Amino acid sequence: MQNPDADEERHLAEEARRKAEEAQKEAQKRAERAAQKMEDAMKRAKLAQEQLKKAQAEAEKLKNQNKKT
């Protein structure tokens, strides 16, 4: 003879485990998306920094040309 309370306990424990696994997977997905966004932002920042350096070099070159004239 099975204990109905024990069956219910097992059912609830299994459901809680399943929900915990789903929450873990979702948290992992969110973390991966956040990491990708951060990586993309860092790439954009590096590109912007390179463009700024080029613009500063060009401005300095033009400034020096104007001094000569």
ZADO-1210 file (C-alpha; in nm, 4 decimals, padded with zeros to 6 digits):
<atoms>
<atom x="00.0000" y="00.0000" z="00.0000" code="MET" pos="1"/>
<atom x="00.1433" y="00.3335" z="-00.1081" code="GLN" pos="2"/>
<atom x="00.1416" y="00.6434" z="00.1043" code="ASN" pos="3"/>
<atom x="-00.0522" y="00.9208" z="-00.0791" code="PRO" pos="4"/>
<atom x="00.1335" y="01.1876" z="00.1178" code="ASP" pos="5"/>
<atom x="00.4674" y="01.0455" z="00.0061" code="ALA" pos="6"/>
<atom x="00.3494" y="01.0402" z="-00.3567" code="ASP" pos="7"/>
<atom x="00.2441" y="01.4029" z="-00.3297" code="GLU" pos="8"/>
<atom x="00.5808" y="01.4925" z="-00.1712" code="GLU" pos="9"/>
<atom x="00.7679" y="01.3212" z="-00.4559" code="ARG" pos="10"/>
<atom x="00.5515" y="01.4969" z="-00.7120" code="HIS" pos="11"/>
<atom x="00.6132" y="01.8376" z="-00.5511" code="LEU" pos="12"/>
<atom x="00.9856" y="01.7706" z="-00.5217" code="ALA" pos="13"/>
<atom x="01.0072" y="01.6701" z="-00.8879" code="GLU" pos="14"/>
<atom x="00.8134" y="01.9804" z="-00.9929" code="GLU" pos="15"/>
<atom x="01.0383" y="02.2035" z="-00.7811" code="ALA" pos="16"/>
<atom x="01.3492" y="02.0411" z="-00.9329" code="ARG" pos="17"/>
<atom x="01.2148" y="02.0921" z="-01.2849" code="ARG" pos="18"/>
<atom x="01.1345" y="02.4575" z="-01.2159" code="LYS" pos="19"/>
<atom x="01.4801" y="02.5102" z="-01.0667" code="ALA" pos="20"/>
<atom x="01.6411" y="02.3601" z="-01.3779" code="GLU" pos="21"/>
<atom x="01.4329" y="02.5841" z="-01.6033" code="GLU" pos="22"/>
<atom x="01.5262" y="02.8900" z="-01.3967" code="ALA" pos="23"/>
<atom x="01.8939" y="02.7912" z="-01.4168" code="GLN" pos="24"/>
<atom x="01.8758" y="02.7539" z="-01.7965" code="LYS" pos="25"/>
<atom x="01.7009" y="03.0894" z="-01.8318" code="GLU" pos="26"/>
<atom x="01.9571" y="03.2577" z="-01.6077" code="ALA" pos="27"/>
<atom x="02.2357" y="03.1057" z="-01.8178" code="GLN" pos="28"/>
<atom x="02.0752" y="03.2365" z="-02.1377" code="LYS" pos="29"/>
<atom x="02.0415" y="03.5844" z="-01.9868" code="ARG" pos="30"/>
<atom x="02.4039" y="03.5779" z="-01.8746" code="ALA" pos="31"/>
<atom x="02.5189" y="03.4713" z="-02.2216" code="GLU" pos="32"/>
<atom x="02.3135" y="03.7474" z="-02.3856" code="ARG" pos="33"/>
<atom x="02.4530" y="04.0040" z="-02.1426" code="ALA" pos="34"/>
<atom x="02.8083" y="03.8858" z="-02.2104" code="ALA" pos="35"/>
<atom x="02.7514" y="03.9120" z="-02.5854" code="GLN" pos="36"/>
<atom x="02.6093" y="04.2629" z="-02.5506" code="LYS" pos="37"/>
<atom x="02.9088" y="04.3657" z="-02.3419" code="MET" pos="38"/>
<atom x="03.1492" y="04.2188" z="-02.5969" code="GLU" pos="39"/>
<atom x="02.9693" y="04.4034" z="-02.8784" code="ASP" pos="40"/>
<atom x="02.9789" y="04.7285" z="-02.6801" code="ALA" pos="41"/>
<atom x="03.3518" y="04.6865" z="-02.6199" code="MET" pos="42"/>
<atom x="03.4097" y="04.6319" z="-02.9932" code="LYS" pos="43"/>
<atom x="03.2111" y="04.9477" z="-03.0716" code="ARG" pos="44"/>
<atom x="03.4068" y="05.1423" z="-02.8092" code="ALA" pos="45"/>
<atom x="03.7373" y="05.0234" z="-02.9541" code="LYS" pos="46"/>
<atom x="03.6258" y="05.1205" z="-03.3033" code="LEU" pos="47"/>
<atom x="03.5145" y="05.4622" z="-03.1784" code="ALA" pos="48"/>
<atom x="03.8491" y="05.5092" z="-03.0050" code="GLN" pos="49"/>
<atom x="04.0345" y="05.4240" z="-03.3271" code="GLU" pos="50"/>
<atom x="03.8172" y="05.6682" z="-03.5234" code="GLN" pos="51"/>
<atom x="03.8841" y="05.9368" z="-03.2630" code="LEU" pos="52"/>
<atom x="04.2604" y="05.8811" z="-03.2916" code="LYS" pos="53"/>
<atom x="04.2385" y="05.9106" z="-03.6704" code="LYS" pos="54"/>
<atom x="04.0312" y="06.2269" z="-03.6449" code="ALA" pos="55"/>
<atom x="04.2752" y="06.3777" z="-03.3951" code="GLN" pos="56"/>
<atom x="04.5693" y="06.2893" z="-03.6217" code="ALA" pos="57"/>
<atom x="04.3901" y="06.4461" z="-03.9189" code="GLU" pos="58"/>
<atom x="04.3095" y="06.7582" z="-03.7170" code="ALA" pos="59"/>
<atom x="04.6726" y="06.7878" z="-03.6072" code="GLU" pos="60"/>
<atom x="04.7875" y="06.7451" z="-03.9691" code="LYS" pos="61"/>
<atom x="04.5496" y="07.0195" z="-04.0880" code="LEU" pos="62"/>
<atom x="04.6569" y="07.2443" z="-03.8032" code="LYS" pos="63"/>
<atom x="05.0220" y="07.2011" z="-03.9012" code="ASN" pos="64"/>
<atom x="04.9401" y="07.2716" z="-04.2672" code="GLN" pos="65"/>
<atom x="04.7632" y="07.5935" z="-04.1692" code="ASN" pos="66"/>
<atom x="05.0669" y="07.7068" z="-03.9718" code="LYS" pos="67"/>
<atom x="05.2831" y="07.6694" z="-04.2852" code="LYS" pos="68"/>
<atom x="05.0586" y="07.8919" z="-04.4954" code="THR" pos="69"/>
</atoms>
